[in-house]
Amino acid sequence: MSSTATSSVPSQSTQTPSGISFSGLPTGTGIPAGVFYTGYGSGTGTGTGSSFPRPTGFFGKNGTSSGTHHHPVKSRPVNSTSTSIPFFTLNDPASTPTPVISSVHQLNPASTFVTFSATPAAEFSKFLSSSFPSLTSEAPATPTASTTPSSTATSSTNTTVPFLRGVNLGGWLVLEKWINPDAFTGAFSSAIDQYTFDSIYGSSTALEKHWSTFFTESDIQTLAATGLNALRIPIGYWAYDNSGTPYQKGADAYLEKAIEWARNCGMYVWVDLHGSPGSQNGFDNSGQAGEVNWQQPANIARSISVLKTMAAKYGKAEYVDVVVGLELVNEPISWDNNKFSITQSWAQDAYAAVKTQVENENLVIVMHDAFQGAGAWTDVAQKLISDGPKTFGVDMHLYQLFSDADNALTQAEHITTACGWADNLASANAVMPTYVGEWSAATNICVNLDGSTTAGTSCSTYGCQCQSAPFDDWNEGMVEQVRRYVEAQLDVFESSTSGYFLWSAKGPGGWGFLNGIGNGAIPNPVTERKYPGQCGGGKRRDVRGMLGRSGEVF
């Protein structure tokens, strides 16, 4: 949403899904209204159900793209599936079918916690230590639930985890061409990701210009004024260790600026290691599109080394009031060259390594669910935190436009699907802090003059408008339907999770939080509701009450 110098970069002949298209200018100039998936015409893209969290990258191995929204290509539109039923408010979720969430494990709240395991990830630890004894010699045999903090850090057996209402600062410290088309012009027009961008002469100067202008303190103040209290900030491993790569260092200096800006605005920061050595997913959001080599021994060891550096830096007592989370890895895939069992074992070792470095014992160490659902991580959480402080959390990314099933839905059906996320999220959240680290306002729908909606990216009915229309041209009907969908998702996240972060603060058209605030598609403040009760209520929102730091803790 990284890699060694030896990893390959896909050629221009790399096969891409036929259905990913910009609705705006196809040249990368200007801001497209959005990026819309219209089905795979060729290749081996995945699409596994409307509630399956989708990655936000581009190229995959062998041209496979698993739910992407990047480079424009010409394609056929989805057949517009019409319905004569006007949009309705879902006041009684029991009256509508619950979507089958095959990719998210069915969860039951745990009545008891299992005994803390003295040897988590034993198989992985043995493998890692045998390959890299110097790296792992410092790690304790047992992950510790706390460390000895400095005198300024607080100590508590009941970790207070603030509820996070946030947004991602995507496209800033990790470049993504679809978000940053202006950066990929001139000498950099042939670059497809951070790796190829940084390989071009003059990239250091270009990056400094981008970093210093794309987000400023004024932007953070604007975000805080909407009622948000948190920022998820993606950064690549190369900011801390770029040896043997063309990556440019320097992004961490701007991350430190952002932490101070957040503190000045009374906001929290979640530091997200978005790009890992070897590329954890083969998408451009990892830093390098192409092959997935993250689970090679040298790369997973290097990942832990970088995380220890980050933990020592951002887990310091001086940041205890502002840095609340550190994400170990973003969107590691669980197919191709990655094995989910290794990912889970690695996560436990990484957690232990990070804990040895932090002074802030309340720092939440977050793991992306690897597209397996939060339920697949409850056993790991029980091993790591048992009945102690809730310092291990899971991050899910929920989108509804990267599969054929998603794109056959009307907006009412998208809302029904979002409402159906609540039980699984709440069950996971009862065991460990569970977050929706990425989500979006975007769906592939069209709105008729009578307020009814159809699925697709094109329509022929008089007065009909699709979300693929230029963002500045959205009519009141489109804004209303997007607002309904946004509010339904927010109500689910408020009631069933420990926090959420929309992707992204700035982005093309409907992908930009600030754009949505500007035209009313996103509520301002974010707890305001024009369409309450779509999923049957908003208990947590009512209980939490005030915006910002006030309100209930985990």
Summary of the structure (lengths in Angstrom):
residues: 554
radius of gyration: 22.0
end to end distance: 27.4
largest distance: 69.1
contacts: 2086
relative contact order: 0.18
helix: 32%
strand: 12%
